[in-house]
């Protein structure tokens, strides 16, 4: 059975070899298993005394997309007939053309438009493209992009990896990433929490990594508990998936409670502002010393992997995580990435070594030269992200803070008031971005003298030469990266 | 409450009712008092502590649905505090806070939960969630227009004789047919505006401080305040803000940085800020 250039794995019985006639009771992991499962609508004939279960995967409209013959079998895409296959191939090809055109015209990296065109033409494209690959989904409020980059670096030591590098984390981004990486056997996809259910159902991942669930874009989600419930419902429908979850976040533990298989990682708690009350029963959580618990029974589980400084422990094994990325939170992200990599067969030392090579992630933590200034780019888009970023900002360095409030940032800037800006000790602070005025008022009430200039590139002229820390939220970060250097972290 | 005595600001349950960052209202009140030479302290009241009953103003913020019921239970159990809210202190209640102070709150399952009965209103869920910018004309003389961000699904029906805080310009507000927003009682202000509401509307903050201190206050204007009000209240500015800018202005793309004094005049805040 061949894997086509566009990544589909399809086959007819004549291509499967001489063993195709007789289905085995315990199929091996070779490419010629699942002989009879490719016949649509026909149950494979069971041998007397044998037990056989056929697993079927369905697309978003209920159409049969793929099947596999048994527990250890691989998925085979159910061929929809010659016309259906041709149409699916054409849809992916059209998406790739659209993204190339978009890149040529300078409208961006083209990942979103390519994925959208493909999904428009073939709604089952995501399932089809994911069949036969080992897919890892990374989700959570903060750290998705960083963790997915760390994980992709680790999995690249084992084979080719499809990865939505640009951070387009909805279904169209996933389709574009899978289409662009032809026959890659691994796929690492960062997925927005609200889209996890749809993407996971289509893709049937091997592993889902849940990092944290805190408030972000409340105009979109309205309640953190609602996001956690949606994620929990998504995980309940994935019996074969391993969930790598952070034990120190009660929302994540509650959501992962529905999963059939969980690997618990003590990645550390960042910001606990959303977890004063138990997500299950609403009572106040008790947070003594090292654990948290509620009288309803929801409590911090025993971790399978835990951190002590830079050392990651599991069972008898110890791995050192020596990262070039700054911040305590990135050690936690790396711990979850190592656990996920181990679940798909990459040994922890090899994974940790590969992760240690990364110095920047999609433009974050990059240092860009701009005239006589060196700008260190940092991304922080909600209170939890800022809680992790504040310790990283150098205390005596000037800082430029850029805040937008577009759709992708969350239209309400109230979250700025949950950021303890009072802790900033920088000598020069400049407030910038489309919501520079909101930020300026917040900084004034924090007792900080600052300048206000809504255009961030003009704002740089208000800062002295030398190293400057630039902290921006989502769209502001991408806009500024594009303007400072098109090669740096542009989506 | 006269001149130099410390204003005590009671911030109620910010860990439970703090999802929409309404704890910022306390910081605004305290700062605006201190900058005028009136000492102020913020008392953060957590669920496991004994709430002080002698605060001059209590602030209750917005939160998630389950948290709202936990907070209402807690408030009902602390009768002294309930009495203080009812009789002696100024109160600013936002969103869930407003709903808790009413007579009853109905959840999405249709079950009624009792409130504190401090305000004459009842709340029931609406069909759609009201999310977005809201502007209102405030009924308090001298305050003018209010701007905020609303994010709620509750419709609050005021009892007869209860005055609203204002009438809605753009947005939803209380959700009733008369297009009113919030509630204005003798010492209690209830509103659905986040932002936080006092950060976006300094005149309302000063009204509260005047009610607490009983004195007229010196004018206070932050450097970015006027730009903020213009951005939210001027309809043309709103349209400009929503318009996606696609090109870099030419004079900036060719700008060369020489390291000499900047060509753009440096804006500095007024001197009194550094003594605050």
Interface residues (C-beta under 8 A of the other chain):
Chain A: X215 X218 X219 X222 X223 X224 X225 X273 X274 X276 X277 X282 X283 X284 X370 X371 X372 X373 X411 X412 X414 X415 X416 X417 X418 X431 X434 X436 X437 X438 X440 X441 X442 X444 X445 X446 X447 X449 X450 X451 X452 X453 X455 X457 X458 X460 X461 X462 X465 X483
Chain B: X15 X16 X18 X19 X20 X21 X22 X23 X24 X27 X28 X31 X47 X48 X64 X65 X66 X67 X69 X70 X129 X131 X132 X133 X149 X151 X194 X195 X196 X199 X222 X223 X224 X225 X227 X228 X231 X241 X248 X249 X252 X255 X256 X257 X258 X259 X262 X263 X264 X266 X267 X268 X269 X273 X274 X276
